């Protein structure tokens, strides 16, 4: 195991986090922004009005992209385990 490997794995993990979490965070951001504008326009400030659509967006995004997300994370885990064992680095 070289001295650069831990920092390289952390860098790859943070990049993977951004790639995998990006669609979920973007969807929640857009939903929150639209709901905020809608609530400001209608002056309905009930927290439950904004909660259910955001949960729906989160569940829908995970349902649509969950397989891809898990595939990417599993691939990274297998690659990281291989590199830590000394076979791939």
N, C-alpha and C positions, 0 to 999 in steps of 0.2 A: 504494500500500500504506500503510495507516494504521498508527499506532504500537500500536493495540490488537489488530491482527490476529494477531501471533505468540502473544500470551498467550491469545487466544480459541481459536486452533487447538490449543495445548497443552492447554487445558482440555477441549476437545472430544475430543482424543485420549485423555486420561486417563479421561474418562467412557466412551468407547468401549472402552477396555481393561477397565474394570470390568464393563461390560455383556457383552462378548464372552467375557472370561475367567472371569466369575462362575460359570457352570454347570460349567465344567471344574474350577475350584478347589473348588467346593462338592461335586461328585461325588468328587473325590479326598479331601477332608476327611472326608466320611461314610465312604468305604471305609477310610481309615486309622483312623478312630475305631472302626469295627466290628471291623476286623482286630486292632487293639490290645487291645480288650476280649476278643476270642476268644483271642488269644495269651496274655493274662494269665490267663484262666480255665483254659486247657489247659496252661500253662507251656511252650509250644513257642516258643522264642525264636530260631528259625532265620530269618535275614533273607529267604531265598528264599520262605518261606511267605507273607510279606506282599507280596513284590515282584510276583508274577504277577497277583494280583487287582487291584492298583493299576494295573498296565499295561493290564489288561483294561478297567477302568473308563475310563481315559484314551482308549484306542482306541475303545471303544464310544461315549463322549461325542463324540469327534471325528467318528465315522462318522454319528451321528445329527444332530449340530448343525453339522457342518463346513461345509455349504453355506450355512447361515444366517450363520455367522461370517464366511465369506469374502465373502458379499454385503454385509454391514455394513461390513467393512473396505474393500472396493473402492469402495463408495459414499462412504465418508469420504475416501478418497484422491482420487476424482474431484472431490468437493466442495472439498477443500483446494487442489487444483491450480487449480480454477476461481477460487477466491478469491484465490490468490496471483498469478494472472495479471492481476487487476484487473477481471475481468468481473463477479464476483458480490459484491463487498464494498462 
